[in-house]
Amino acid sequence: MNSTTLPPLGFQRVKVVALAVNDFARASRFYSETLGLPPAYEGDEQVGYLLGRTIFMLKSPWYAPPTQQPNPRITIAVEDARKTQRALEARGVGVADAVALFDGFYVGSFLDSEGNKLWFCSPA
């Protein structure tokens, strides 16, 4: 069966990105207060924080330990990566990789409160 005869999988978008956290309360403050993301709900239960239509779901360390390794690598689209870096720094967020030009995109990264590395990028 070649790719033209395979049935569509129905992929639409990333819905949930599960992030390992050591301290749930600290991570919740980081995503809600420091980054200013609104809560995400499934029914009446808060399940994480919204970034557009994607949910950042915080998971305890038994799920997987926090890591700076890019597996999976999460990249957030932003309007202007250089402005985002300045805004992160103004909020006291440590920038792990300063914004640099890479293949026509400005790309940088930061660490969340648990040490997970998150990338962000914008067109150059």
C-alpha positions in Angstrom: 0.0 0.0 0.0 1.6 3.3 -1.0 1.0 6.7 0.6 -1.7 7.6 -2.0 -3.9 4.7 -0.9 -3.4 5.0 2.9 -6.5 6.3 4.7 -6.1 9.7 6.3 -5.2 9.7 9.9 -7.2 12.8 10.7 -4.4 14.7 12.3 -5.4 18.3 12.9 -3.1 19.9 15.5 -1.2 19.3 18.7 -3.8 19.1 21.4 -1.8 18.3 24.5 1.9 18.5 25.4 2.6 16.7 28.7 5.3 18.3 30.8 7.0 16.5 33.7 7.1 18.6 36.9 8.7 18.1 40.3 6.6 20.7 42.1 3.1 21.0 40.8 2.2 24.2 42.6 5.4 26.0 41.5 4.9 24.8 37.9 1.2 26.0 38.0 2.4 29.4 39.1 5.0 29.6 36.4 2.5 28.8 33.6 -0.4 30.8 34.9 1.4 33.9 36.5 4.8 34.1 34.9 3.8 33.2 31.4 0.2 34.4 31.8 -1.4 31.3 30.1 -5.1 30.8 30.8 -6.3 27.5 32.4 -7.4 24.7 30.1 -10.5 22.6 31.1 -11.9 19.3 30.0 -15.5 19.5 31.3 -15.3 21.0 34.8 -11.7 19.8 35.5 -8.7 22.0 35.0 -6.2 19.8 33.1 -3.5 22.3 32.3 -2.8 25.7 30.6 -3.7 26.9 27.1 -1.4 28.1 24.5 -3.6 28.8 21.6 -5.6 25.6 21.2 -2.8 23.4 22.7 -2.9 22.3 26.3 0.2 22.2 28.4 -0.6 19.4 30.8 1.5 19.2 34.0 2.4 15.6 35.0 4.1 14.4 38.2 7.7 13.0 38.0 6.5 9.4 37.8 5.3 10.2 34.3 8.8 11.2 33.2 11.5 13.3 34.9 11.9 16.9 33.7 14.6 17.2 31.0 16.5 19.7 28.9 16.9 17.1 26.2 14.9 17.7 23.0 12.7 14.6 23.3 10.1 15.7 22.6 11.2 19.1 21.5 8.4 21.6 21.9 8.6 24.8 19.8 6.2 27.6 20.3 5.4 30.0 17.4 5.8 33.7 18.4 5.4 36.9 16.6 8.9 38.2 17.2 11.4 35.9 19.0 13.7 38.7 19.9 10.8 40.5 21.7 9.8 37.3 23.4 13.3 36.8 24.7 13.3 40.3 26.2 9.8 39.7 27.7 10.9 36.4 29.2 14.0 38.0 30.8 11.9 40.9 32.1 9.8 38.3 33.9 12.9 36.6 35.4 12.7 33.6 33.2 16.1 32.1 32.4 16.9 32.0 28.6 18.7 28.8 27.9 19.6 29.5 24.3 19.6 33.2 23.2 17.7 33.9 20.1 19.8 33.2 17.0 19.1 33.1 13.3 18.7 29.6 11.9 17.4 28.7 8.4 15.3 31.9 8.1 13.9 31.8 11.6 14.9 33.4 14.9 15.0 30.6 17.4 15.6 30.6 21.2 14.7 28.6 24.3 14.0 28.9 27.9 13.6 26.6 30.9 10.3 26.4 32.8 10.2 26.2 36.6 11.0 22.4 36.5 13.9 22.5 34.1 12.0 21.5 30.9 13.5 23.3 27.9 10.9 25.0 25.7 11.8 26.5 22.3 10.2 29.5 20.5 10.7 30.9 17.1 9.5 33.5 14.6 10.2 34.1 10.9 13.3 36.2 10.3 
